[in-house]
Amino acid sequence: MFDAGTFKAPDVRLQADELEAHMWARLDEAGELLLPSAALRMTAALEARRTGIFQMLHSGDDC
C-alpha cells in the first residue's frame, strides 16, 4: 500500500518488470476492486492518516 500524496497531473511510469497496469480510482471504487485483505489495509491506512493512530494488521483472520 503506497500513499502517493496529491498529484496535480497523473504522471506515472511503470516498472515493466514489476507492474502490468495501473489506474486511478475513487475510494469507493478501490474498495470494490481490491481483494478484501487489501481493502482492509487501505481502510486502516486512511484511518491512520486521518487520526495519526496506526494499527498493526496481521495476515490471517483479521487481514
N, CA, C and O atoms as a GROMACS GRO file, in nm:
protein
  252
    1MET      N    1   0.086  -0.115   0.000
    1MET     CA    2   0.000   0.000   0.000
    1MET      C    3   0.091   0.122   0.000
    1MET      O    4   0.182   0.131   0.083
    2PHE      N    5   0.069   0.215  -0.090
    2PHE     CA    6   0.153   0.333  -0.101
    2PHE      C    7   0.067   0.457  -0.092
    2PHE      O    8  -0.039   0.464  -0.154
    3ASP      N    9   0.112   0.556  -0.016
    3ASP     CA   10   0.048   0.687  -0.012
    3ASP      C   11   0.131   0.776  -0.103
    3ASP      O   12   0.242   0.815  -0.068
    4ALA      N   13   0.077   0.808  -0.218
    4ALA     CA   14   0.150   0.887  -0.317
    4ALA      C   15   0.123   1.036  -0.302
    4ALA      O   16   0.167   1.116  -0.385
    5GLY      N   17   0.051   1.075  -0.197
    5GLY     CA   18   0.022   1.216  -0.179
    5GLY      C   19  -0.079   1.264  -0.281
    5GLY      O   20  -0.163   1.186  -0.327
    6THR      N   21  -0.071   1.390  -0.317
    6THR     CA   22  -0.164   1.450  -0.412
    6THR      C   23  -0.091   1.483  -0.541
    6THR      O   24   0.014   1.546  -0.539
    7PHE      N   25  -0.148   1.440  -0.651
    7PHE     CA   26  -0.091   1.468  -0.782
    7PHE      C   27  -0.169   1.579  -0.850
    7PHE      O   28  -0.292   1.580  -0.844
    8LYS      N   29  -0.099   1.672  -0.914
    8LYS     CA   30  -0.166   1.772  -0.996
    8LYS      C   31  -0.189   1.717  -1.136
    8LYS      O   32  -0.288   1.749  -1.202
    9ALA      N   33  -0.097   1.636  -1.181
    9ALA     CA   34  -0.110   1.572  -1.313
    9ALA      C   35  -0.063   1.429  -1.299
    9ALA      O   36   0.050   1.405  -1.254
   10PRO      N   37  -0.146   1.333  -1.336
   10PRO     CA   38  -0.106   1.193  -1.319
   10PRO      C   39   0.005   1.152  -1.415
   10PRO      O   40  -0.021   1.119  -1.531
   11ASP      N   41   0.127   1.155  -1.367
   11ASP     CA   42   0.243   1.117  -1.447
   11ASP      C   43   0.306   0.995  -1.382
   11ASP      O   44   0.394   1.008  -1.296
   12VAL      N   45   0.261   0.877  -1.422
   12VAL     CA   46   0.308   0.753  -1.362
   12VAL      C   47   0.390   0.677  -1.464
   12VAL      O   48   0.349   0.658  -1.578
   13ARG      N   49   0.507   0.634  -1.420
   13ARG     CA   50   0.591   0.550  -1.504
   13ARG      C   51   0.599   0.413  -1.439
   13ARG      O   52   0.648   0.400  -1.327
   14LEU      N   53   0.552   0.312  -1.510
   14LEU     CA   54   0.550   0.177  -1.457
   14LEU      C   55   0.685   0.110  -1.476
   14LEU      O   56   0.752   0.130  -1.578
   15GLN      N   57   0.724   0.029  -1.379
   15GLN     CA   58   0.842  -0.055  -1.394
   15GLN      C   59   0.795  -0.182  -1.462
   15GLN      O   60   0.724  -0.263  -1.402
   16ALA      N   61   0.834  -0.201  -1.586
   16ALA     CA   62   0.783  -0.310  -1.668
   16ALA      C   63   0.802  -0.447  -1.604
   16ALA      O   64   0.720  -0.537  -1.624
   17ASP      N   65   0.907  -0.465  -1.527
   17ASP     CA   66   0.930  -0.596  -1.466
   17ASP      C   67   0.850  -0.617  -1.338
   17ASP      O   68   0.853  -0.726  -1.281
   18GLU      N   69   0.777  -0.514  -1.291
   18GLU     CA   70   0.700  -0.526  -1.168
   18GLU      C   71   0.550  -0.509  -1.188
   18GLU      O   72   0.471  -0.574  -1.119
   19LEU      N   73   0.509  -0.422  -1.279
   19LEU     CA   74   0.367  -0.389  -1.293
   19LEU      C   75   0.322  -0.404  -1.437
   19LEU      O   76   0.395  -0.375  -1.531
   20GLU      N   77   0.200  -0.450  -1.452
   20GLU     CA   78   0.142  -0.462  -1.586
   20GLU      C   79   0.055  -0.342  -1.620
   20GLU      O   80   0.046  -0.303  -1.736
   21ALA      N   81  -0.010  -0.283  -1.520
   21ALA     CA   82  -0.103  -0.173  -1.545
   21ALA      C   83  -0.125  -0.095  -1.415
   21ALA      O   84  -0.085  -0.138  -1.307
   22HIS      N   85  -0.188   0.019  -1.429
   22HIS     CA   86  -0.229   0.099  -1.314
   22HIS      C   87  -0.358   0.171  -1.349
   22HIS      O   88  -0.397   0.179  -1.465
   23MET      N   89  -0.424   0.223  -1.247
   23MET     CA   90  -0.542   0.305  -1.270
   23MET      C   91  -0.565   0.392  -1.147
   23MET      O   92  -0.520   0.360  -1.037
   24TRP      N   93  -0.634   0.502  -1.166
   24TRP     CA   94  -0.676   0.588  -1.056
   24TRP      C   95  -0.820   0.549  -1.023
   24TRP      O   96  -0.901   0.526  -1.113
   25ALA      N   97  -0.852   0.542  -0.896
   25ALA     CA   98  -0.986   0.505  -0.855
   25ALA      C   99  -1.027   0.586  -0.733
   25ALA      O  100  -0.945   0.619  -0.647
   26ARG      N  101  -1.157   0.617  -0.727
   26ARG     CA  102  -1.211   0.679  -0.607
   26ARG      C  103  -1.209   0.575  -0.495
   26ARG      O  104  -1.198   0.455  -0.521
   27LEU      N  105  -1.219   0.620  -0.372
   27LEU     CA  106  -1.214   0.528  -0.258
   27LEU      C  107  -1.321   0.420  -0.267
   27LEU      O  108  -1.294   0.303  -0.241
   28ASP      N  109  -1.443   0.459  -0.304
   28ASP     CA  110  -1.550   0.360  -0.312
   28ASP      C  111  -1.522   0.259  -0.423
   28ASP      O  112  -1.555   0.141  -0.409
   29GLU      N  113  -1.464   0.303  -0.531
   29GLU     CA  114  -1.427   0.211  -0.640
   29GLU      C  115  -1.314   0.118  -0.596
   29GLU      O  116  -1.318  -0.002  -0.624
   30ALA      N  117  -1.215   0.173  -0.529
   30ALA     CA  118  -1.100   0.094  -0.487
   30ALA      C  119  -1.144  -0.020  -0.396
   30ALA      O  120  -1.095  -0.132  -0.409
   31GLY      N  121  -1.235   0.008  -0.304
   31GLY     CA  122  -1.284  -0.095  -0.214
   31GLY      C  123  -1.348  -0.211  -0.287
   31GLY      O  124  -1.342  -0.325  -0.240
   32GLU      N  125  -1.408  -0.184  -0.401
   32GLU     CA  126  -1.472  -0.289  -0.480
   32GLU      C  127  -1.370  -0.364  -0.568
   32GLU      O  128  -1.391  -0.481  -0.600
   33LEU      N  129  -1.262  -0.298  -0.606
   33LEU     CA  130  -1.162  -0.358  -0.695
   33LEU      C  131  -1.059  -0.443  -0.621
   33LEU      O  132  -1.006  -0.538  -0.677
   34LEU      N  133  -1.032  -0.408  -0.497
   34LEU     CA  134  -0.927  -0.475  -0.421
   34LEU      C  135  -0.975  -0.606  -0.360
   34LEU      O  136  -1.095  -0.626  -0.338
   35LEU      N  137  -0.882  -0.694  -0.335
   35LEU     CA  138  -0.911  -0.812  -0.256
   35LEU      C  139  -0.953  -0.766  -0.116
   35LEU      O  140  -0.910  -0.659  -0.072
   36PRO      N  141  -1.035  -0.842  -0.045
   36PRO     CA  142  -1.079  -0.800   0.088
   36PRO      C  143  -0.965  -0.763   0.183
   36PRO      O  144  -0.976  -0.666   0.257
   37SER      N  145  -0.856  -0.839   0.182
   37SER     CA  146  -0.744  -0.809   0.271
   37SER      C  147  -0.678  -0.676   0.234
   37SER      O  148  -0.637  -0.601   0.322
   38ALA      N  149  -0.667  -0.646   0.106
   38ALA     CA  150  -0.609  -0.518   0.062
   38ALA      C  151  -0.705  -0.403   0.093
   38ALA      O  152  -0.660  -0.294   0.129
   39ALA      N  153  -0.834  -0.425   0.079
   39ALA     CA  154  -0.933  -0.321   0.113
   39ALA      C  155  -0.925  -0.289   0.262
   39ALA      O  156  -0.936  -0.173   0.300
   40LEU      N  157  -0.905  -0.390   0.345
   40LEU     CA  158  -0.890  -0.368   0.488
   40LEU      C  159  -0.765  -0.286   0.518
   40LEU      O  160  -0.769  -0.194   0.600
   41ARG      N  161  -0.654  -0.318   0.451
   41ARG     CA  162  -0.531  -0.241   0.470
   41ARG      C  163  -0.548  -0.098   0.423
   41ARG      O  164  -0.499  -0.005   0.487
   42MET      N  165  -0.619  -0.077   0.311
   42MET     CA  166  -0.642   0.058   0.261
   42MET      C  167  -0.725   0.138   0.362
   42MET      O  168  -0.692   0.252   0.392
   43THR      N  169  -0.830   0.077   0.414
   43THR     CA  170  -0.916   0.145   0.512
   43THR      C  171  -0.836   0.181   0.637
   43THR      O  172  -0.849   0.292   0.689
   44ALA      N  173  -0.754   0.087   0.685
   44ALA     CA  174  -0.672   0.113   0.804
   44ALA      C  175  -0.570   0.223   0.777
   44ALA      O  176  -0.546   0.307   0.864
   45ALA      N  177  -0.509   0.223   0.659
   45ALA     CA  178  -0.410   0.326   0.625
   45ALA      C  179  -0.475   0.464   0.617
   45ALA      O  180  -0.417   0.562   0.664
   46LEU      N  181  -0.592   0.472   0.560
   46LEU     CA  182  -0.662   0.601   0.550
   46LEU      C  183  -0.704   0.650   0.688
   46LEU      O  184  -0.698   0.770   0.716
   47GLU      N  185  -0.747   0.559   0.774
   47GLU     CA  186  -0.784   0.596   0.911
   47GLU      C  187  -0.661   0.645   0.987
   47GLU      O  188  -0.668   0.742   1.063
   48ALA      N  189  -0.548   0.578   0.968
   48ALA     CA  190  -0.423   0.621   1.033
   48ALA      C  191  -0.381   0.759   0.984
   48ALA      O  192  -0.334   0.841   1.062
   49ARG      N  193  -0.397   0.783   0.856
   49ARG     CA  194  -0.363   0.914   0.800
   49ARG      C  195  -0.452   1.023   0.860
   49ARG      O  196  -0.407   1.133   0.888
   50ARG      N  197  -0.580   0.989   0.877
   50ARG     CA  198  -0.677   1.087   0.930
   50ARG      C  199  -0.654   1.115   1.077
   50ARG      O  200  -0.661   1.230   1.120
   51THR      N  201  -0.626   1.010   1.156
   51THR     CA  202  -0.619   1.025   1.302
   51THR      C  203  -0.478   1.034   1.357
   51THR      O  204  -0.458   1.083   1.468
   52GLY      N  205  -0.379   0.986   1.280
   52GLY     CA  206  -0.243   0.979   1.332
   52GLY      C  207  -0.220   0.857   1.421
   52GLY      O  208  -0.114   0.843   1.481
   53ILE      N  209  -0.321   0.769   1.430
   53ILE     CA  210  -0.310   0.648   1.511
   53ILE      C  211  -0.297   0.528   1.416
   53ILE      O  212  -0.385   0.503   1.334
   54PHE      N  213  -0.186   0.457   1.430
   54PHE     CA  214  -0.157   0.347   1.339
   54PHE      C  215  -0.197   0.214   1.400
   54PHE      O  216  -0.200   0.199   1.522
   55GLN      N  217  -0.227   0.118   1.315
   55GLN     CA  218  -0.263  -0.016   1.356
   55GLN      C  219  -0.163  -0.116   1.297
   55GLN      O  220  -0.110  -0.095   1.188
   56MET      N  221  -0.140  -0.223   1.369
   56MET     CA  222  -0.061  -0.333   1.315
   56MET      C  223  -0.160  -0.440   1.271
   56MET      O  224  -0.227  -0.500   1.354
   57LEU      N  225  -0.168  -0.464   1.142
   57LEU     CA  226  -0.257  -0.567   1.089
   57LEU      C  227  -0.176  -0.694   1.063
   57LEU      O  228  -0.062  -0.687   1.016
   58HIS      N  229  -0.234  -0.805   1.092
   58HIS     CA  230  -0.167  -0.934   1.075
   58HIS      C  231  -0.236  -1.013   0.967
   58HIS      O  232  -0.358  -1.005   0.952
   59SER      N  233  -0.161  -1.090   0.893
   59SER     CA  234  -0.220  -1.180   0.795
   59SER      C  235  -0.298  -1.286   0.870
   59SER      O  236  -0.259  -1.331   0.978
   60GLY      N  237  -0.408  -1.327   0.811
   60GLY     CA  238  -0.489  -1.429   0.874
   60GLY      C  239  -0.633  -1.385   0.887
   60GLY      O  240  -0.691  -1.330   0.794
   61ASP      N  241  -0.690  -1.410   1.003
   61ASP     CA  242  -0.832  -1.384   1.024
   61ASP      C  243  -0.871  -1.238   1.007
   61ASP      O  244  -0.978  -1.208   0.954
   62ASP      N  245  -0.784  -1.146   1.052
   62ASP     CA  246  -0.822  -1.005   1.051
   62ASP      C  247  -0.769  -0.927   0.932
   62ASP      O  248  -0.795  -0.807   0.921
   63CYS      N  249  -0.696  -0.991   0.843
   63CYS     CA  250  -0.640  -0.917   0.730
   63CYS      C  251  -0.624  -1.008   0.611
   63CYS      O  252  -0.577  -0.964   0.506
   0.00000   0.00000   0.00000
